[in-house]
């Protein structure tokens, strides 16, 4: 049968493939399998005439075996590929003498049955390892063994996912690229509700405002001193009877004369403080009453009460509140003088530079938060902001009308309501004197003058209250190359040229790429360019890298400029044993061309400035373009708190340090000096001023409300002795102490 089929194949010339069923049927395997007889293996005649197993015929040019796949041999059907989940590809079998069996090439041979499984060894010859047998009756040992196996498996696979797919490039990037901070999307804030403000003042130049504030400042100081001097005899006349001190001359026996003298001294103080009285009355007529309005009314009612008591033959020993009202007016003059002096200093500082730096608090600048930015420009709006109302005045414009209304109602209830209309002037004088706080004019004037003096020494000037009104909460501050290292703190320490590159070419391409980056090294390389007689080159395909470098094409050559870490990333070979901490490397077409060693010197104001920013919850954001200024360099070289600074990605750093970016219309401060010192002084000082003024104004309003309530209770009860001018002076002096302490805190940072 087999020979007939072979002849048929030769006649047709086609290869006929046999199935496994046909082969088994030809050799009668099915019948033997049913009867249980052993299946004989067909033998082929050998060349020497004997009958033995099939000869080993090498297969010429057989394709190599790939892992996980089965090869298809000639004369057979294509074997199915092994699925990946079914395990690895079967390995080649070995014959008993150790040689590898090769599949024969040629006619189809019957498949050999799998050899029978070798018999197992007798159970009595199997020796168990120590520890296996006792576990059957010892659950603790079995549990410990399983726990140990789990720990071993965990230790083997612990770093598989972490290191899976990690290439050499990724490991190199982790080693040489500095870590950056990721930016969170900004939160949507509701629009701020702006209150109705009076018409803005004209935007006058700072120099003109400096001259205006300087005129009459000496006279104002003199009037303030005279007002306090006139308050001394008033205090003596008021406190002497209660303390048992005898008055000189005719004043000892004539009470009416004492009252007329007190009224005259109060009138003199009112003449010295006529500007305060005028502003207070103007606020009443324009419906923008403030603490000056309460002071003016207190002086007028105290004067009327003194005259009324003098005409009533001494008023039964009761003292008017002339000393309290005069002292409040004197403190008002002092506060006005200090505020004016601070405004004059701020305008002089702002006018001292022809091209000053401006500070603005830009909204949602970095990581969803506001950030201070420094940029060059004209101080447009400085004159308008510096003339606007301060923070204490804006708070008093809300609280003073309520206090004034309470004084009127309480006085009517205490006098008319108690059937004592003759005490109406006394009730009004007492409640207004208790409501006119001594510290109202000092809430802004005292800290403003102290802070303006400090900022003027460092070359900074705050742009009025509008510049500091939005400085609350946490914010960031954008620090550029020149902020951390102003001109003169970075110097060239040496140059080395490698290979056959001309010095002019290396210096020219390096200076060109440094100029295109816009970093703080531009002036250094510009001076080097001129000294070497080189020129700037025309570049194309300029690109910045996160690893601390830039690249561009100059006349068909690829130029790389950056730090040593950047050269490692770009696989540029560096000299062995190179120990240059801060340098600029230049490579042309993948070959190192030059090294420019730099020396960075930290200015003495940088370290305290950074600590002041961090202490006041202002996060430094490094918007640097110099690829050497990274957190690792600041921490290792200068021991700065780099972990408290934020370091954006390179594209965000370029964006945050761009001179063409948009800024807020409201100025925070004006600077006339370089460096991070004035920048920090202005931002920290403005934030502390805002906090101090709001706390002081809040305490002042609280003290005024408490004084009015206490005065209402005593006037309602007709407690003339308890509501004496001496007791009221002690009460008002106690509320003056917090304002002085808080004001002295503002400039101590």
C-alpha positions in Angstrom: 0.0 0.0 0.0 2.8 2.4 0.9 4.7 1.6 -2.3 1.5 2.3 -4.4 1.2 5.7 -2.8 4.8 6.5 -3.3 4.4 5.7 -7.0 1.4 7.8 -7.2 3.3 10.7 -5.7 6.1 10.3 -8.2 3.7 10.4 -11.1 1.8 13.5 -10.0 4.8 15.2 -8.7 3.0 16.5 -5.7 3.9 15.9 -2.1 1.0 14.2 -0.3 0.9 14.7 3.5 -0.2 11.8 5.6 -2.3 12.2 8.6 -1.7 10.5 11.9 -4.8 8.2 11.5 -3.6 6.9 8.1 -0.2 6.1 9.5 -1.7 4.3 12.5 -4.1 2.4 10.2 -1.3 1.3 8.0 0.7 -0.3 10.8 -2.4 -1.7 12.5 -2.0 0.3 15.6 -5.7 0.7 16.3 -6.2 -3.1 16.5 -3.2 -3.6 18.8 -4.4 -0.8 21.0 -7.8 -2.4 21.4 -6.3 -5.8 22.1 -3.7 -4.4 24.6 -0.7 -5.7 22.7 2.5 -3.6 22.6 2.9 -1.4 19.5 6.1 -2.2 17.6 8.4 0.6 16.4 9.0 0.4 12.7 12.6 -0.2 11.7 14.5 1.0 8.7 17.4 -0.8 7.0 20.8 0.6 7.8 23.5 1.1 5.3 25.5 -1.8 6.7 22.4 -4.1 6.1 21.3 -4.4 9.8 18.0 -3.3 11.2 18.2 -0.8 13.9 16.5 2.5 14.8 16.4 5.3 12.3 19.7 6.8 11.3 20.7 10.4 12.5 20.4 12.5 9.4 21.5 16.1 9.8 19.1 18.6 8.5 20.9 21.1 6.3 20.3 24.8 6.9 17.5 24.2 9.4 16.2 27.5 10.9 17.0 28.3 14.4 14.4 27.7 17.1 12.8 30.8 18.6 11.7 30.8 22.2 8.0 30.1 22.7 7.4 28.8 19.1 7.5 25.4 17.3 9.2 25.1 14.0 7.5 23.5 10.9 9.4 20.8 9.3 9.1 19.7 5.6 6.6 16.9 4.9 4.5 17.7 7.9 1.6 20.0 8.6 2.3 23.3 10.3 2.5 22.8 14.0 0.6 25.3 16.1 2.5 28.0 17.9 2.7 27.6 21.6 0.6 30.1 23.5 2.6 32.3 25.9 0.5 31.2 28.8 1.3 27.5 28.3 4.9 27.8 29.4 8.2 27.9 27.6 8.9 26.1 24.3 9.8 22.4 24.6 13.6 21.8 24.6 15.4 19.4 22.4 15.4 15.8 23.6 18.6 14.1 24.4 19.4 10.4 23.7 20.8 8.1 26.4 24.4 8.8 25.5 23.9 12.6 25.8 23.7 13.6 22.1 20.9 15.9 20.9 18.3 14.2 18.7 17.7 15.9 15.4 14.5 15.7 13.5 15.1 13.8 10.2 14.5 15.4 6.9 12.7 13.4 4.2 9.7 11.0 4.1 7.2 11.0 6.9 8.0 8.7 9.7 5.5 7.4 12.2 5.4 9.3 15.5 7.0 7.4 18.4 4.9 6.8 21.4 5.9 8.5 24.7 8.1 6.2 26.8 6.5 4.7 29.8 7.0 6.5 33.1 10.0 5.1 35.0 9.0 3.2 38.1 9.1 5.1 41.4 11.6 4.2 44.1 10.4 2.1 47.0 9.0 4.3 49.8 11.4 2.9 52.3 14.4 4.3 50.4 13.0 7.9 50.4 14.7 10.0 53.2 12.9 13.2 54.2 14.8 16.4 54.9 15.0 17.4 58.5 12.1 19.6 59.6 9.6 18.2 57.0 8.2 15.3 59.0 7.7 17.0 62.4 5.6 19.7 60.8 2.7 17.3 60.4 2.2 17.4 64.1 3.7 20.9 64.8 1.5 23.7 63.4 3.8 26.4 64.8 6.7 25.2 62.8 4.6 24.8 59.7 3.3 28.4 60.2 6.8 29.7 60.6 7.9 27.9 57.5 5.1 29.4 55.4 5.8 32.9 56.8 9.5 32.6 55.9 8.6 31.5 52.3 6.2 34.4 51.9 9.0 36.8 53.1 11.5 35.3 50.7 9.0 35.6 47.8 8.2 39.2 48.8 12.0 40.1 49.0 12.5 38.6 45.5 9.7 40.5 43.9 9.9 43.7 45.9 11.8 45.7 43.3 10.5 44.0 40.2 7.8 46.6 39.4 10.1 49.5 40.4 12.9 48.5 38.1 10.7 47.0 35.4 11.4 48.7 32.1 14.0 51.1 33.5 16.6 51.8 31.0 20.1 53.3 31.2 18.8 56.6 29.9 16.2 56.7 32.7 18.7 56.0 35.4 21.0 58.7 33.9 18.2 61.2 33.9 17.3 60.5 37.5 21.0 61.0 38.5 21.7 64.2 36.6 18.4 66.0 36.2 17.4 68.0 39.3 13.9 67.4 40.7 11.2 69.9 40.0 8.0 70.8 41.8 4.7 70.0 40.1 2.2 72.7 39.7 -1.4 72.1 40.9 -4.3 73.6 38.9 -5.5 76.9 40.3 -8.7 76.8 42.3 -11.6 78.9 41.1 -12.1 81.8 43.4 -15.3 83.9 43.6 -14.8 87.4 42.3 -13.8 89.9 45.0 -16.5 92.3 45.9 -15.1 95.8 45.7 -16.5 98.4 48.0 -17.4 101.9 46.8 -14.4 104.1 47.0 -14.1 107.9 46.7 -12.7 109.3 43.4 -9.0 108.6 43.1 -6.5 111.3 43.6 -4.4 112.5 40.6 -1.4 110.4 39.8 1.3 112.9 40.6 5.0 112.1 40.2 6.8 110.9 43.3 9.2 113.8 43.2 6.4 116.4 43.3 4.7 114.5 46.1 7.9 114.5 48.0 8.0 118.3 47.9 4.4 118.7 48.9 4.7 116.4 51.9 7.9 118.2 52.9 6.2 121.6 53.0 4.9 122.5 56.5 6.2 119.2 58.0 8.4 121.1 60.5 5.5 123.4 61.5 3.4 120.3 62.1 6.0 118.8 64.4 6.2 122.1 66.3 2.4 122.3 66.7 2.4 118.7 68.0 5.0 119.5 70.6 3.1 122.7 71.7 -0.1 120.7 71.9 1.4 118.2 74.3 2.9 121.0 76.3 -0.5 122.6 76.7 -1.9 119.3 77.8 0.4 119.2 80.8 -1.3 122.2 82.7 -4.6 120.7 81.7 -3.7 117.4 83.3 -2.4 119.3 86.4 -5.7 121.2 86.8 -7.7 118.1 86.3 -5.8 115.6 88.5 -4.6 118.0 91.3 -8.0 118.2 93.2 -8.4 114.5 93.3 -4.8 113.9 94.4 -4.9 116.5 97.2 -2.4 118.8 95.5 -2.8 122.5 96.1 -3.2 124.8 93.1 -1.2 128.0 92.9 -2.6 131.5 93.5 -6.3 132.3 92.9 -6.9 129.0 91.3 -7.0 127.3 94.7 -10.2 128.9 95.8 -12.1 129.8 92.7 -13.6 126.8 90.8 -15.0 128.9 88.0 -11.6 130.3 87.2 -10.2 126.8 87.0 -12.9 125.9 84.5 -12.3 129.0 82.4 -8.6 128.2 82.4 -9.2 124.6 81.3 -11.6 125.9 78.5 -8.9 128.4 77.4 -6.2 125.7 77.2 -8.5 123.4 75.3 -9.3 126.2 72.9 -5.6 126.8 72.3 -5.0 123.1 71.6 -7.9 123.2 69.2 -6.3 126.1 67.3 -3.0 124.1 67.1 -4.9 121.1 65.7 -7.2 123.0 63.5 -6.4 120.8 60.5 -7.5 117.7 62.5 -10.7 119.5 63.5 -11.4 120.5 60.0 -10.9 117.0 58.5 -13.2 115.6 61.2 -16.0 118.1 60.5 -15.6 117.7 56.8 -16.0 113.9 57.2 -19.3 114.6 59.0 -20.7 116.8 56.2 -19.6 114.3 53.5 -21.0 111.3 55.4 -17.5 109.7 55.8 -17.1 110.2 59.5 -13.9 108.8 61.1 -12.2 108.9 64.4 -11.1 112.5 63.7 -14.8 113.4 63.6 -15.3 111.9 67.1 -12.2 113.8 68.3 -13.6 117.1 66.9 -17.0 116.6 68.5 -15.4 115.5 71.8 -13.3 118.7 71.9 -16.4 120.8 71.1 -18.6 119.2 73.7 -15.9 119.3 76.4 -15.4 123.0 75.7 -19.1 123.6 76.0 -19.3 121.5 79.2 -16.5 123.5 80.8 -18.1 126.9 79.9 -21.5 125.6 81.2 -20.0 124.5 84.5 -18.1 127.8 84.9 -21.3 129.8 84.3 -23.1 127.6 86.9 -20.8 128.7 89.7 -18.3 125.8 89.6 -20.7 122.9 88.9 -20.7 121.4 92.4 -17.0 120.2 92.1 -17.4 118.2 88.9 -14.5 118.4 86.4 -15.0 118.6 82.6 -13.2 116.4 80.1 -11.1 119.1 78.7 -7.8 117.2 79.4 -9.1 114.0 77.8 -10.2 115.8 74.6 -7.0 117.9 74.4 -4.9 114.8 74.8 -6.8 112.9 72.1 -6.3 115.9 69.8 -2.6 116.0 70.5 -2.2 112.3 69.7 -4.1 113.0 66.5 -1.6 115.6 65.5 1.3 113.3 66.4 -0.2 110.5 64.2 -0.7 112.9 61.3 2.9 114.1 61.6 4.3 110.5 61.6 2.1 109.5 58.6 3.2 112.5 56.7 6.9 111.8 57.5 6.5 108.3 56.3 4.8 109.4 53.0 7.7 111.9 52.4 10.3 109.1 52.9 8.5 106.8 50.5 8.1 109.4 47.8 11.8 110.4 48.1 12.9 106.7 47.7 10.6 106.2 44.7 11.9 109.3 43.0 15.6 108.4 43.6 15.8 106.0 40.6 15.2 107.0 37.0 14.4 103.4 36.0 13.1 101.7 39.2 12.0 98.2 39.7 8.3 97.6 40.4 6.8 94.9 42.7 3.3 93.6 42.1 1.3 90.8 43.6 0.1 88.8 40.6 -3.0 86.6 41.1 -2.7 82.8 40.5 0.9 83.2 39.4 2.3 79.9 40.6 0.7 76.7 41.9 -2.7 78.3 42.3 -1.4 81.0 44.6 -0.6 84.7 44.3 3.1 85.5 43.9 5.2 88.7 44.1 7.0 89.6 40.9 9.7 92.2 40.3 10.0 93.9 36.9 11.2 97.1 35.4 8.9 99.9 34.3 7.4 103.3 35.1 5.8 103.7 38.5 2.4 104.4 37.1 -0.2 104.6 39.9 2.2 105.2 42.7 1.2 108.8 43.3 -2.5 107.9 43.2 -2.1 105.0 45.6 0.1 106.9 48.1 -2.6 109.6 48.5 -5.4 107.2 49.1 -6.9 106.5 52.5 -4.9 104.1 54.7 -6.2 100.9 56.3 -7.0 102.3 59.7 -9.1 105.1 58.1 -11.0 102.7 56.0 -11.9 100.6 59.1 -12.8 103.7 61.1 -15.1 105.0 58.2 -17.2 101.9 59.0 -17.0 101.9 62.8 -17.0 105.6 63.6 -20.6 106.3 62.4 -21.9 103.5 64.5 -20.0 104.7 67.6 -21.2 108.3 67.0 -24.8 107.1 66.7 -24.5 105.1 69.9 -23.1 108.1 71.7 -26.1 110.2 70.7 -28.7 107.6 71.6 -27.1 106.7 74.9 -26.8 110.3 75.9 -30.5 110.9 75.2 -31.5 107.8 77.2 -29.3 108.9 80.1 -30.4 112.5 80.3 -33.8 112.9 78.7 -34.9 109.4 79.4 -34.0 109.8 83.1 -35.7 113.2 83.4 -32.3 115.0 83.6 -32.2 117.2 80.5 -29.6 119.5 82.1 -27.1 116.6 82.0 -27.3 116.2 78.2 -24.1 118.1 77.5 -22.3 116.2 80.2 -23.5 112.8 78.8 -22.5 113.7 75.3 -19.1 114.9 76.5 -18.5 111.8 78.5 -19.5 109.3 75.8 -17.7 111.1 73.0 -14.5 111.4 75.2 -14.7 107.6 75.9 -15.3 106.9 72.2 -12.5 109.1 70.9 -9.6 106.8 71.4 -6.1 108.1 71.9 -4.6 105.5 69.6 -6.8 106.1 66.5 -4.2 108.2 64.7 -1.3 106.0 65.7 -2.7 102.8 64.3 -1.3 103.6 60.9 1.1 106.6 61.4 3.4 104.9 64.0 4.1 101.6 62.1 4.1 103.4 58.7 6.9 105.8 59.7 9.0 103.1 61.3 8.7 100.8 58.3 9.3 103.6 55.8 12.5 104.5 57.5 13.8 100.9 57.3 12.7 100.5 53.7 14.3 103.8 52.7 17.7 102.5 54.0 17.4 99.4 51.8 16.1 101.2 48.7 12.4 100.3 48.8 9.2 102.2 49.1 5.7 100.8 49.6 3.0 102.2 47.3 0.5 103.2 50.0 -2.2 101.0 51.6 -3.5 99.8 48.3 -0.2 98.1 47.7 -0.3 96.0 50.9 -4.1 95.4 51.1 -3.8 92.0 49.3 -0.7 90.7 51.0 -2.6 88.5 53.5 -2.3 84.7 53.6 0.3 82.5 52.0 1.9 83.7 48.8 5.0 83.1 46.7 7.8 85.3 45.6 9.6 84.9 42.2 13.4 85.0 42.6 15.5 85.3 39.5 19.2 85.0 38.9 20.0 88.7 39.7 17.9 88.5 42.9 20.1 85.7 44.4 23.3 86.8 42.7 23.3 90.5 41.8 25.9 91.8 39.3 29.4 91.5 40.8 28.8 88.4 42.8 29.5 86.0 39.9 33.0 86.2 38.3 34.9 84.3 35.7 37.5 82.1 37.3 39.3 80.6 34.3 38.9 79.2 30.7 40.2 76.0 29.1 39.8 75.2 25.4 39.9 71.5 24.2 40.7 70.0 20.8 41.5 72.0 17.8 38.7 74.5 18.3 39.7 78.2 18.0 39.2 80.3 21.1 37.1 82.9 19.2 34.7 80.2 18.0 34.2 78.6 21.4 33.8 82.0 23.2 31.5 83.2 20.5 29.1 80.3 20.4 29.0 80.1 24.2 28.3 83.8 24.7 25.6 83.6 22.0 23.7 80.8 23.7 24.1 82.4 27.1 22.6 85.6 25.7 19.7 83.7 24.2 18.9 82.1 27.6 18.6 85.5 29.2 20.3 84.4 32.4 22.4 86.4 34.8 25.7 85.3 33.1 25.0 87.5 30.0 27.2 90.4 31.2 30.1 88.2 32.1 30.2 86.5 28.7 29.6 89.7 26.9 32.7 91.2 28.5 34.6 88.0 27.7 33.4 88.2 24.1 34.8 91.7 23.7 38.1 90.9 25.3 38.7 87.9 23.0 37.7 89.8 19.9 34.8 87.4 19.1 31.4 88.2 17.8 27.9 86.8 18.4 26.8 84.1 16.0 23.4 83.5 14.3 21.7 80.4 15.8 18.7 78.2 14.8 16.8 75.5 16.6 17.4 76.9 20.0 16.2 74.5 22.8 16.3 74.4 26.6 16.7 71.1 28.5 15.6 70.1 31.9 19.0 68.7 32.7 20.6 72.2 32.9 21.6 73.3 29.5 20.7 74.6 26.0 21.4 73.6 22.5 21.4 75.4 19.1 22.7 75.0 15.6 25.4 77.4 14.6 26.6 77.2 10.9 25.5 73.6 10.7 27.2 72.5 13.9 25.3 71.4 17.0 26.4 73.4 20.0 25.6 72.3 23.6 26.1 74.7 26.5 25.3 73.7 30.1 26.5 72.2 33.3 28.6 69.1 33.8 25.4 67.1 34.5 24.0 68.2 31.2 27.1 67.0 29.4 26.7 63.6 31.0 23.1 63.4 29.9 24.1 64.3 26.3 26.9 61.7 26.5 29.7 64.2 26.0 33.0 62.8 27.3 34.6 64.9 30.0 38.2 64.8 31.1 39.1 62.3 33.8 39.5 63.7 37.3 37.7 66.9 36.4 36.8 68.8 39.7 35.0 72.0 38.7 32.0 72.6 40.9 30.4 75.6 39.1 31.3 76.0 35.4 29.8 76.4 31.9 30.7 73.6 29.5 30.6 74.0 25.7 30.5 71.0 23.3 30.4 71.2 19.5 29.1 68.2 17.5 29.3 66.0 20.6 33.0 66.9 21.4 34.0 69.0 24.4 35.2 72.4 23.2 35.7 74.5 26.3 35.1 75.0 30.1 34.4 78.3 31.7 34.9 78.1 35.5 32.7 80.5 37.5 32.9 81.7 41.1 29.6 82.4 42.9 29.7 84.7 46.0 26.6 84.9 48.2 25.8 88.4 49.2 25.4 88.9 53.0 21.7 89.9 52.7 20.6 86.8 50.8 20.5 84.3 53.7 18.6 86.5 56.2 16.3 87.6 53.5 15.4 84.0 52.6 14.8 83.1 56.3 12.6 86.2 56.7 10.5 85.2 53.7 10.1 81.6 55.0 9.3 82.8 58.6 6.6 85.1 57.3 5.0 82.4 55.1 6.2 83.7 51.8 7.5 80.8 49.7 10.5 81.5 47.5 10.0 80.2 44.0 13.2 79.8 42.0 12.5 81.3 38.6 16.1 81.0 37.6 17.6 80.6 34.1 21.2 80.1 35.1 21.6 76.3 34.9 24.0 76.3 37.8 21.6 77.8 40.2 19.6 74.8 41.4 18.4 73.8 44.9 21.2 71.2 45.2 23.9 73.9 44.6 22.2 76.4 47.0 22.0 73.7 49.7 25.5 72.2 49.3 27.5 75.3 48.5 25.8 78.0 50.6 23.8 76.0 53.2 20.6 77.7 52.2 17.1 76.2 53.1 16.6 74.8 49.6 14.0 72.3 50.8 11.7 75.2 51.7 12.0 76.7 48.2 10.0 75.7 45.1 11.7 74.8 41.8 9.4 74.7 38.8 10.1 73.0 35.5 12.3 74.7 33.0 9.5 75.9 30.7 7.7 77.4 33.7 10.8 79.0 35.0 11.3 80.7 31.6 7.7 81.8 31.6 7.8 83.2 35.2 11.0 85.1 34.5 9.8 86.5 31.2 10.0 90.3 31.1 7.0 90.5 28.8 4.5 88.8 31.0 1.5 90.6 32.3 1.3 92.0 35.8 -1.2 93.4 38.2 -2.3 97.1 37.9 -1.8 97.7 41.6 1.8 98.4 42.7 3.0 96.9 45.9 6.3 98.7 46.1 9.0 100.5 44.2 12.7 99.5 44.4 15.8 101.4 43.4 18.4 98.7 44.1 19.3 95.3 42.9 19.2 92.1 44.9 16.9 90.0 47.0 17.4 92.3 50.0 15.1 95.2 49.0 12.7 92.8 47.4 12.3 90.9 50.6 12.2 94.0 52.8 9.3 95.4 50.8 7.2 92.2 50.6 7.7 91.2 54.3 7.3 94.7 55.5 4.1 95.2 53.6 2.6 92.0 55.0 3.5 92.8 58.6 2.2 96.4 58.2 -1.2 95.1 56.9 -1.5 92.7 59.9 -0.4 95.3 62.5 -2.7 98.0 61.2 -5.7 95.7 61.1 -5.1 94.4 64.6 -4.5 97.8 66.0 -7.5 99.3 64.4 -9.7 96.4 65.5 -8.5 96.9 69.1 -9.1 100.6 68.9 -12.7 100.1 67.8 -13.2 97.5 70.5 -11.8 99.9 73.1 -14.0 102.7 71.9 -17.1 100.5 72.0 -16.2 99.3 75.5 -15.7 102.9 76.6 -19.0 104.1 75.2 -20.9 101.3 76.9 -19.2 101.9 80.2 -19.8 105.7 79.9 -23.5 105.0 79.1 -23.9 102.8 82.2 -22.3 105.4 84.5 -24.2 108.4 83.0 -27.4 106.4 83.2 -26.7 105.9 86.9 -25.6 109.5 87.4 -22.3 108.2 88.8 -20.4 111.5 88.6 -17.5 110.5 90.8 -16.9 107.1 89.0 -16.8 108.8 85.6 -14.2 111.3 86.5 -11.6 112.6 84.0 -8.9 110.8 85.9 -10.5 107.4 85.7 -11.3 107.9 82.0 -7.7 108.9 81.3 -6.5 105.6 82.9 -9.0 103.6 80.8 -7.9 105.3 77.5 -4.2 104.9 78.3 -4.6 101.2 78.8 -6.0 100.8 75.3 -3.1 102.9 74.0 -0.5 100.3 75.1 -1.3 97.5 72.6 -1.1 99.9 69.6 2.4 101.0 70.6 3.6 97.5 71.2 2.2 96.2 67.9 3.6 99.2 66.0 7.1 98.5 67.3 6.8 94.9 66.1 6.3 95.8 62.4 9.9 96.7 61.5 11.6 94.0 63.6 12.3 91.2 61.1 
